[in-house]
């Protein structure tokens, strides 16, 4: 069995191969090994910057964004902020402000705001990300689901039950088309939708009685 330490040695021996570093960083991040992901994504960023003949600005910006997200997940918000700021200015000029990659970045920055307790700012950024993805990918693309789930959760936090109900309905509609009927994500969304409907009915009943 190959351990992460063994693979780390392999990555270090191949640290001049950008695709190897990119793949290693992405896999480590997806599996929650943020220390390894941070190390390899930082190495990729250095490699891009040092490339003979100059670096591709967009490739550099995307690498900065990915490293920023790993720093965020590792609890290093102080490192993530400047990386996002640098990446977003280039991405906006290179891709346009309505590109799905920009939507991904805004979603991640929303997560950073949420982790810092600034929930209203996070909500605005999740909403921005959702609208950008909806306009470019359509109404039923599964990539809308993370933003919808965040918006529904924060709407409940703010006491906006009707907004949460609308977001959960959209989430379930997409998941019903994209996932199998017994998929746990769909089950979770259906449960949340049912609980929110129950809460909304109870609040309405209390309001009429009062």
Kinemage of the C-alpha trace (Angstrom):
@kinemage 1
@onewidth
@group {chain A} dominant
@subgroup {mainchain}
@vectorlist {calphas} color= white
{ca unk a 1} P 0.000 0.000 0.000
{ca unk a 2} L 1.370 3.416 -1.019
{ca unk a 3} L 1.200 5.972 1.780
{ca unk a 4} L 0.890 9.734 1.414
{ca unk a 5} L 4.465 10.041 2.652
{ca unk a 6} L 5.654 7.709 -0.123
{ca unk a 7} L 3.701 9.640 -2.715
{ca unk a 8} L 5.049 12.907 -1.344
{ca unk a 9} L 8.559 11.638 -2.068
{ca unk a 10} L 7.497 10.776 -5.627
{ca unk a 11} L 6.015 14.253 -6.105
{ca unk a 12} L 9.158 15.913 -4.762
{ca unk a 13} L 11.253 13.931 -7.222
{ca unk a 14} L 8.985 15.145 -10.035
{ca unk a 15} L 8.596 18.727 -8.857
{ca unk a 16} L 9.595 20.164 -12.230
{ca unk a 17} L 6.543 18.625 -13.925
{ca unk a 18} L 3.652 21.095 -13.610
{ca unk a 19} L 0.963 18.586 -14.584
{ca unk a 20} L 2.203 16.118 -11.965
{ca unk a 21} L 2.119 18.833 -9.317
{ca unk a 22} L -1.317 20.008 -10.436
{ca unk a 23} L -2.764 16.491 -10.344
{ca unk a 24} L -1.151 15.717 -6.978
{ca unk a 25} L -2.396 18.986 -5.464
{ca unk a 26} L -5.925 18.492 -6.773
{ca unk a 27} L -6.149 14.921 -5.480
{ca unk a 28} L -4.716 15.806 -2.063
{ca unk a 29} L -7.186 18.700 -1.750
{ca unk a 30} L -10.171 16.560 -2.751
{ca unk a 31} L -9.208 13.938 -0.159
{ca unk a 32} L -8.755 16.535 2.587
{ca unk a 33} L -4.957 16.283 2.859
{ca unk a 34} L -4.602 20.041 2.877
{ca unk a 35} L -1.006 20.225 4.103
{ca unk a 36} L 0.173 18.129 1.163
{ca unk a 37} L -2.126 20.004 -1.232
{ca unk a 38} L -0.836 23.360 -0.002
{ca unk a 39} L 2.773 22.249 -0.448
{ca unk a 40} L 2.247 20.962 -3.979
{ca unk a 41} L 0.042 23.816 -5.152
{ca unk a 42} L 2.609 26.301 -3.826
{ca unk a 43} L 5.335 24.414 -5.715
{ca unk a 44} L 3.234 24.599 -8.888
{ca unk a 45} L 2.787 28.345 -8.400
{ca unk a 46} L 6.544 28.840 -8.048
{ca unk a 47} L 7.152 26.750 -11.154
{ca unk a 48} L 4.704 28.795 -13.222
{ca unk a 49} L 6.296 32.050 -12.057
{ca unk a 50} L 9.793 30.831 -12.903
{ca unk a 51} L 8.928 29.485 -16.349
{ca unk a 52} L 11.458 30.590 -18.987
{ca unk a 53} L 10.018 33.193 -21.306
{ca unk a 54} L 7.456 34.349 -18.771
{ca unk a 55} L 4.295 32.846 -17.374
{ca unk a 56} L 0.759 32.722 -18.679
{ca unk a 57} L -1.197 35.268 -16.556
{ca unk a 58} L -4.403 33.215 -16.524
{ca unk a 59} L -2.618 29.984 -15.607
{ca unk a 60} L -0.895 31.839 -12.786
{ca unk a 61} L -4.182 33.337 -11.558
{ca unk a 62} L -5.954 29.976 -11.541
{ca unk a 63} L -3.059 28.433 -9.632
{ca unk a 64} L -3.273 31.277 -7.100
{ca unk a 65} L -6.997 30.704 -6.681
{ca unk a 66} L -6.513 26.967 -6.149
{ca unk a 67} L -3.758 27.547 -3.602
{ca unk a 68} L -5.951 30.134 -1.858
{ca unk a 69} L -8.763 27.594 -1.516
{ca unk a 70} L -6.421 25.030 -0.007
{ca unk a 71} L -5.118 27.657 2.435
{ca unk a 72} L -8.724 28.458 3.353
{ca unk a 73} L -9.549 24.804 3.984
{ca unk a 74} L -6.362 24.457 6.053
{ca unk a 75} L -7.461 27.358 8.264
{ca unk a 76} L -4.928 29.819 6.827
{ca unk a 77} L -7.304 32.638 5.870
{ca unk a 78} L -4.501 35.181 6.231
{ca unk a 79} L -2.719 33.514 3.312
{ca unk a 80} L -5.860 32.958 1.266
{ca unk a 81} L -7.024 36.587 1.131
{ca unk a 82} L -4.064 38.119 -0.763
{ca unk a 83} L -3.979 35.165 -3.169
{ca unk a 84} L -7.654 35.613 -4.025
{ca unk a 85} L -7.205 39.355 -4.501
{ca unk a 86} L -4.343 38.847 -6.941
{ca unk a 87} L -6.095 36.028 -8.812
{ca unk a 88} L -9.465 37.726 -9.209
{ca unk a 89} L -8.154 40.858 -10.896
{ca unk a 90} L -6.433 38.806 -13.598
{ca unk a 91} L -9.266 36.310 -14.007
{ca unk a 92} L -11.776 39.106 -14.468
{ca unk a 93} L -9.756 40.744 -17.235
{ca unk a 94} L -8.829 37.467 -18.954
{ca unk a 95} L -12.145 35.591 -18.702
{ca unk a 96} L -14.781 38.255 -18.147
{ca unk a 97} L -16.807 38.698 -14.998
{ca unk a 98} L -19.474 36.105 -15.854
{ca unk a 99} L -17.254 33.074 -16.475
{ca unk a 100} L -17.845 29.843 -14.474
{ca unk a 101} L -14.270 30.022 -13.149
{ca unk a 102} L -15.123 33.417 -11.669
{ca unk a 103} L -18.267 31.931 -10.143
{ca unk a 104} L -16.128 29.229 -8.531
{ca unk a 105} L -13.828 31.864 -7.062
{ca unk a 106} L -16.728 33.916 -5.670
{ca unk a 107} L -18.173 30.775 -4.081
{ca unk a 108} L -14.839 30.050 -2.408
{ca unk a 109} L -14.532 33.620 -1.135
{ca unk a 110} L -18.066 33.228 0.203
{ca unk a 111} L -16.843 30.229 2.168
{ca unk a 112} L -14.017 32.364 3.528
{ca unk a 113} L -16.477 35.035 4.651
{ca unk a 114} L -18.686 32.376 6.243
{ca unk a 115} L -15.712 30.890 8.119
{ca unk a 116} L -15.026 34.357 9.529
{ca unk a 117} L -18.621 34.771 10.698
{ca unk a 118} L -19.609 37.442 8.147
{ca unk a 119} L -22.688 35.550 7.030
{ca unk a 120} L -24.485 38.336 5.140
{ca unk a 121} L -21.396 38.948 2.995
{ca unk a 122} L -21.098 35.204 2.402
{ca unk a 123} L -24.752 35.076 1.327
{ca unk a 124} L -24.229 37.862 -1.208
{ca unk a 125} L -21.219 36.053 -2.697
{ca unk a 126} L -23.016 32.705 -2.876
{ca unk a 127} L -25.889 34.463 -4.602
{ca unk a 128} L -23.499 36.075 -7.075
{ca unk a 129} L -21.881 32.721 -7.803
{ca unk a 130} L -25.247 31.038 -8.282
{ca unk a 131} L -26.571 33.679 -10.675
{ca unk a 132} L -23.384 33.586 -12.748
{ca unk a 133} L -23.519 29.800 -13.048
{ca unk a 134} L -27.243 29.783 -13.774
{ca unk a 135} L -26.806 32.303 -16.592
{ca unk a 136} L -23.958 30.385 -18.226
{ca unk a 137} L -24.813 26.734 -17.483
{ca unk a 138} L -28.609 26.738 -17.412
{ca unk a 139} L -31.220 26.040 -14.746
{ca unk a 140} L -30.582 22.327 -14.196
{ca unk a 141} L -26.813 21.973 -14.140
{ca unk a 142} L -25.566 20.011 -11.076
{ca unk a 143} L -22.805 22.577 -10.573
{ca unk a 144} L -25.489 24.907 -9.178
{ca unk a 145} L -26.081 22.595 -6.199
{ca unk a 146} L -23.310 23.740 -3.805
{ca unk a 147} L -24.388 27.383 -4.049
{ca unk a 148} L -28.064 26.476 -3.653
{ca unk a 149} L -27.302 24.432 -0.553
{ca unk a 150} L -25.313 27.295 0.978
{ca unk a 151} L -28.052 29.814 0.168
{ca unk a 152} L -30.730 27.593 1.682
{ca unk a 153} L -28.703 27.006 4.848
{ca unk a 154} L -27.947 30.697 5.361
{ca unk a 155} L -31.551 31.664 4.600
{ca unk a 156} L -32.625 29.418 7.468
{ca unk a 157} L -29.973 30.991 9.676
{ca unk a 158} L -31.426 34.410 8.913
{ca unk a 159} L -34.989 33.229 9.552
{ca unk a 160} L -35.977 33.543 5.886
{ca unk a 161} L -37.944 30.308 5.638
{ca unk a 162} L -39.653 31.100 2.323
{ca unk a 163} L -36.319 31.850 0.639
{ca unk a 164} L -34.834 28.645 2.041
{ca unk a 165} L -37.834 26.670 0.780
{ca unk a 166} L -37.385 28.089 -2.737
{ca unk a 167} L -33.681 27.210 -2.761
{ca unk a 168} L -34.313 23.676 -1.500
{ca unk a 169} L -36.960 23.158 -4.191
{ca unk a 170} L -34.488 24.164 -6.887
{ca unk a 171} L -31.844 21.931 -5.332
{ca unk a 172} L -34.142 18.911 -5.267
{ca unk a 173} L -35.291 19.536 -8.852
{ca unk a 174} L -31.692 19.475 -10.085
{ca unk a 175} L -30.691 16.472 -7.989
{ca unk a 176} L -33.727 14.453 -9.085
{ca unk a 177} L -32.541 14.798 -12.682
{ca unk a 178} L -28.826 14.327 -12.008
{ca unk a 179} L -28.758 11.671 -9.259
{ca unk a 180} L -30.218 8.218 -8.722
{ca unk a 181} L -33.360 8.057 -6.542
{ca unk a 182} L -31.455 6.407 -3.692
{ca unk a 183} L -28.456 8.756 -3.747
{ca unk a 184} L -27.677 10.085 -0.225
{ca unk a 185} L -27.322 13.692 -1.436
{ca unk a 186} L -30.875 13.607 -2.818
{ca unk a 187} L -32.152 12.036 0.395
{ca unk a 188} L -30.501 14.768 2.461
{ca unk a 189} L -32.024 17.502 0.297
{ca unk a 190} L -35.491 15.939 0.440
{ca unk a 191} L -35.222 15.691 4.221
{ca unk a 192} L -34.152 19.331 4.490
{ca unk a 193} L -37.005 20.370 2.189
{ca unk a 194} L -39.550 18.433 4.267
{ca unk a 195} L -38.247 19.918 7.519
{ca unk a 196} L -38.317 23.429 6.082
{ca unk a 197} L -41.896 22.971 4.842
{ca unk a 198} L -42.903 21.749 8.308
{ca unk a 199} L -41.198 24.727 9.956
{ca unk a 200} L -42.837 27.165 7.541
{ca unk a 201} L -46.305 25.703 8.194
{ca unk a 202} L -45.776 25.873 11.956
{ca unk a 203} L -44.644 29.490 11.771
{ca unk a 204} L -47.642 30.371 9.615
{ca unk a 205} L -50.002 28.699 12.096
{ca unk a 206} L -48.461 30.553 15.022
{ca unk a 207} L -48.725 33.836 13.147
{ca unk a 208} L -52.470 33.274 12.498
{ca unk a 209} L -53.104 32.337 16.127
{ca unk a 210} L -51.330 35.426 17.393
